[in-house]
């Protein structure tokens, strides 16, 4: 790749004695793996900037599964994610690493990701709203074409007080059954707009995104969730 493009580092790990293997989320080519040769050496000018949550301009070369990093310049300072919000950022990064295929462009999702990080960095409150909006944006970009506003059985518009039960690959069907897969019409409307005016709609959004993302994540647990649990336990001790 000859030109520069915007990118974030989703994950980094040491490679050989002085290099780094980077999992990137780029604006024009989606998820890309690159080798940053010598990036951990004392004389490397890349050492400080190759960090998660740092907006970057990058260039790479190569045709294989792992490219070679040529240049990287930070566009701005690393977004300040600390405390519990840091684990929210790690969760979003792990989600992208797990569900996005290599080399598939998601330009709209790239800006959803940037917006999510900016909200997380600026927020003094719960990160739940930002996370639920991003998860729903991710599902939409993956082609998860569920209709939140119409009953899959009748085609009629959902009504606030009616209960609808989610059925995979079909959508939401009016039902008297109340269980983990059931949502009110009001909750479905909040999913459609990605706006959660109260705790009930926010909890419903979390429940739905867990259900919808499960097929993409498989049975392997998310490391970021376990790290967050450990963080909470330490704070309670």
C-alpha positions in Angstrom: 0.0 0.0 0.0 1.6 3.2 -1.1 -0.7 5.8 0.4 -1.3 6.9 3.9 -4.5 5.9 5.7 -6.1 6.4 9.1 -5.8 3.5 11.6 -6.0 2.4 15.2 -4.1 -0.4 16.9 -6.5 -3.1 18.2 -3.9 -5.3 19.7 -0.1 -5.5 19.8 2.3 -8.2 20.9 6.1 -8.7 20.9 7.7 -10.4 17.9 11.3 -11.5 18.0 13.6 -9.4 20.1 12.8 -5.9 18.9 9.7 -6.0 16.7 5.9 -5.8 17.3 3.1 -7.6 15.6 0.1 -5.3 15.3 -3.6 -5.9 14.6 -4.9 -2.7 13.0 -8.3 -1.4 12.2 -7.9 0.9 9.2 -10.3 3.2 7.5 -10.0 1.8 3.9 -9.0 -1.9 4.3 -10.6 -2.9 7.6 -8.6 -5.2 9.8 -4.9 -5.6 8.8 -2.0 -7.4 10.5 1.4 -5.7 10.1 4.9 -6.3 11.4 6.6 -3.3 12.9 10.3 -4.2 12.6 12.5 -2.8 15.3 9.7 -0.9 16.9 10.8 -2.0 20.4 14.4 -1.1 20.0 15.7 1.9 21.9 16.4 3.9 18.8 13.0 3.4 17.2 11.0 6.6 16.6 7.8 4.5 16.5 8.2 3.2 20.1 5.9 5.8 21.7 3.2 6.1 19.2 2.3 2.4 18.5 -0.3 2.2 21.3 -4.0 1.3 21.3 -6.4 4.3 21.2 -3.9 6.5 19.4 -5.2 7.9 16.1 -2.6 7.1 13.5 -1.7 7.7 9.9 0.1 4.7 8.5 1.7 3.1 5.5 2.7 -0.5 4.9 3.9 -2.8 2.1 3.6 -6.5 1.3 1.1 -8.9 -0.2 0.9 -11.7 2.4 -1.3 -12.2 5.4 1.1 -10.1 7.5 2.3 -6.8 5.9 5.4 -4.7 6.8 4.9 -1.4 8.5 6.7 1.4 6.7 5.6 4.6 8.5 3.3 5.6 11.3 2.5 9.1 12.6 0.1 10.0 15.4 -2.6 12.3 14.3 -3.3 13.4 17.9 -2.7 12.4 21.4 -3.8 9.0 22.7 -7.4 9.1 23.8 -7.4 9.1 27.6 -9.2 5.9 28.6 -8.6 5.1 32.3 -10.2 3.1 35.1 -13.3 1.1 34.1 -13.6 3.0 30.8 -10.2 1.5 29.7 -11.8 -1.9 29.9 -14.7 -0.7 27.8 -12.1 0.3 25.2 -10.3 -3.0 25.4 -13.7 -4.8 25.0 -14.5 -2.8 21.8 -11.0 -3.6 20.4 -11.3 -7.3 21.2 -14.8 -7.4 19.6 -13.4 -6.0 16.3 -10.4 -8.4 16.4 -12.7 -11.4 16.9 -15.5 -10.6 14.4 -14.0 -8.7 11.5 -12.4 -10.6 8.6 -9.0 -9.5 7.5 -8.9 -7.1 4.5 -12.7 -6.2 4.4 -13.3 -2.5 4.4 -15.8 -1.0 6.9 -15.4 2.8 6.4 -18.6 3.7 8.2 -17.8 1.4 11.1 -14.4 3.0 11.4 -16.1 6.3 12.3 -18.5 4.6 14.6 -15.5 3.2 16.4 -13.8 6.6 16.6 -17.0 8.2 17.9 -17.3 5.4 20.5 -13.7 6.0 21.8 -14.3 9.8 21.9 -17.5 9.4 23.9 -15.7 6.9 26.3 -12.8 9.3 26.7 -15.0 12.3 27.4 -17.7 10.6 29.6 -17.7 10.9 33.3 -20.6 8.5 33.6 -21.4 4.9 32.6 -20.0 3.8 29.3 -23.0 1.6 28.6 -24.7 3.9 26.2 -21.6 4.2 24.0 -21.0 0.4 24.0 -24.6 -0.5 23.1 -24.6 2.0 20.2 -21.3 0.6 18.9 -22.4 -3.0 19.2 -25.6 -2.2 17.2 -23.5 -0.4 14.6 -21.2 -3.3 14.3 -24.1 -5.7 13.8 -25.5 -3.5 11.1 -22.1 -3.3 9.3 -21.8 -7.1 9.5 -25.0 -7.4 7.5 -27.1 -8.4 10.4 -30.4 -7.2 8.8 -33.0 -7.5 11.5 -36.1 -5.4 11.4 -36.8 -3.9 14.8 -39.9 -2.0 13.8 -42.1 -4.7 12.3 -43.5 -8.0 13.5 -41.8 -10.8 11.5 -45.0 -12.8 11.6 -47.6 -10.3 10.4 -45.5 -7.4 9.0 -47.4 -4.9 11.3 -45.6 -2.2 13.1 -44.6 -3.0 16.6 -46.5 -1.4 19.5 -45.0 -0.2 22.7 -46.8 -2.5 25.1 -46.8 -5.7 23.0 -44.2 -8.4 23.6 -42.1 -9.7 20.8 -39.9 -12.8 21.0 -36.6 -12.8 19.0 -36.1 -15.8 16.6 -32.7 -16.1 14.9 -32.7 -15.4 11.1 -36.4 -14.4 11.3 -36.7 -11.4 13.6 -39.2 -10.4 16.3 -42.6 -12.2 16.4 -45.5 -11.2 18.7 -45.7 -13.6 21.5 -47.2 -14.1 25.0 -44.0 -15.9 26.1 -41.8 -13.8 28.4 -38.2 -14.9 28.6 -34.6 -13.9 27.8 -35.5 -13.6 24.1 -38.6 -11.3 24.7 -38.7 -7.6 24.1 -41.4 -4.9 24.3 -42.2 -2.8 21.2 -40.9 0.2 23.1 -37.5 -1.6 23.6 -37.4 -2.5 20.0 -37.9 1.1 18.9 -35.0 2.1 21.1 -32.8 -0.5 19.4 -33.8 0.9 16.0 -32.8 4.4 16.9 -29.9 3.4 19.1 -31.2 5.7 21.8 -31.8 4.5 25.3 -33.8 6.9 27.5 -33.9 4.8 30.6 -32.4 1.8 32.4 -35.0 -0.6 31.0 -34.2 0.1 27.3 -30.5 0.1 28.1 -30.7 -3.3 29.7 -32.8 -4.6 26.8 -30.1 -3.4 24.4 -27.4 -5.2 26.3 -29.4 -8.4 26.4 -30.1 -8.2 22.6 -26.5 -7.5 21.6 -25.3 -10.4 23.7 -27.7 -12.7 21.9 -26.9 -11.3 18.4 -23.1 -11.3 18.8 -22.9 -14.8 20.2 -22.8 -16.6 16.8 -19.9 -14.3 15.7 -17.9 -14.8 18.9 -18.4 -18.6 19.3 -17.8 -20.3 22.6 -14.5 -18.6 23.4 -14.9 -16.1 26.3 -13.8 -12.5 25.8 -10.6 -11.7 27.7 -11.6 -8.1 28.3 -14.6 -9.1 30.3 -12.5 -11.2 32.6 -10.0 -8.4 33.0 -12.9 -6.1 33.9 -14.2 -8.6 36.5 -10.8 -8.7 38.1 -10.6 -4.9 38.2 -14.0 -4.7 39.9 -13.0 -7.4 42.5 -9.8 -5.5 43.3 -11.8 -2.3 43.8 -14.1 -4.1 46.2 -11.3 -5.6 48.3 
